[in-house]
């Protein structure tokens, strides 16, 4: 099972009706892939088009994005991977700033850099 499918299946039950049936290939592979996919989906729900969920109004998208941020960070924290928690927390903040400043291309670069530092395959 892909990490993206695992994320889509692991969300809060109230979000399950919004899952996309056919998911694209995951963007990340490796030991931290679940957390990266969850946080990336949270980012997309806040600032773009989710690959895994559809049909939410703006308020629910924001709440669902926060839920996915928490899901990814919680998985890492439970595994004791505090280095990755810190990296992804910083990434969430830096991407929010880049989006607020109208620099989405900077956010994409941040994703590539963070995935590399975490030893994962960067976004495709």
C-alpha positions in Angstrom: 0.0 0.0 0.0 1.3 3.5 -0.8 2.0 6.0 1.9 -0.6 8.3 0.3 -3.3 5.6 0.5 -2.3 4.9 4.1 -2.8 8.6 4.9 -6.1 8.8 3.1 -7.3 5.7 5.1 -6.0 7.0 8.5 -7.8 10.3 8.7 -10.5 11.3 11.1 -13.7 9.2 10.3 -15.6 12.4 9.4 -13.2 13.1 6.6 -13.5 9.6 5.0 -16.4 10.6 2.7 -14.2 13.2 1.0 -11.5 10.7 0.0 -10.6 10.4 -3.7 -11.2 6.9 -5.0 -8.3 6.8 -7.4 -5.1 8.3 -5.9 -2.1 9.4 -7.9 1.3 7.9 -7.2 2.8 9.0 -3.9 5.3 11.8 -3.9 7.5 10.3 -1.2 9.1 7.0 -0.5 11.0 5.7 2.5 10.7 5.3 6.2 9.2 8.8 6.8 7.0 8.7 3.7 3.7 8.5 5.7 4.5 11.7 7.7 5.7 13.5 4.6 2.6 12.5 2.6 0.3 13.5 5.5 2.0 16.9 6.0 2.1 17.5 2.2 -1.7 16.8 1.9 -2.3 19.2 4.8 -0.3 21.8 2.9 -2.3 21.1 -0.3 -5.6 21.4 1.6 -4.5 24.8 2.9 -2.9 26.2 -0.3 -3.6 24.0 -3.4 -5.6 21.1 -4.6 -5.5 17.9 -2.5 -4.6 14.7 -4.3 -6.5 12.6 -1.7 -9.6 14.6 -0.8 -12.2 16.6 -2.6 -15.6 18.2 -2.1 -14.8 20.2 1.1 -15.8 23.8 1.7 -13.0 26.3 2.6 -13.5 25.9 6.3 -13.4 22.1 6.3 -10.3 22.2 4.0 -8.5 24.3 6.6 -9.5 22.0 9.5 -8.7 18.9 7.5 -5.3 20.4 6.6 -4.5 21.0 10.2 -5.7 17.4 11.0 -3.3 16.0 8.4 -0.4 18.1 9.7 -1.1 16.7 13.2 -1.4 13.1 11.8 2.0 13.2 10.2 3.8 14.9 13.1 2.1 12.6 15.6 3.3 9.5 13.7 6.9 10.8 13.9 6.7 11.8 17.5 5.3 8.4 18.6 8.3 6.8 16.8 10.7 9.2 18.7 11.8 10.9 15.5 12.1 14.3 17.0 14.5 15.5 14.3 11.9 14.9 11.6 9.2 16.5 13.8 11.3 19.6 14.0 12.1 19.6 10.2 8.5 19.3 9.2 7.3 21.8 11.8 9.8 24.3 10.4 8.7 23.4 6.9 5.0 24.0 7.7 5.9 27.5 9.0 8.2 28.4 6.1 5.7 27.2 3.5 2.9 29.3 5.2 5.2 32.3 5.0 6.1 31.7 1.4 2.4 31.4 0.4 1.5 34.5 2.4 4.2 36.4 0.5 3.0 35.1 -2.9 6.0 32.9 -3.5 4.6 29.4 -4.0 7.7 28.4 -6.0 9.7 28.9 -2.9 7.4 26.5 -1.0 8.0 23.9 -3.6 11.8 24.3 -3.2 11.4 24.0 0.5 9.7 20.6 0.1 12.5 19.3 -2.1 15.1 20.5 0.4 13.4 19.1 3.5 12.7 15.7 1.9 16.4 15.5 1.0 17.5 16.4 4.5 15.2 13.7 5.9 16.7 11.1 3.5 13.5 10.7 1.5 12.9 10.7 -2.2 12.0 14.3 -3.0 8.7 15.3 -4.4 8.1 14.2 -8.0 
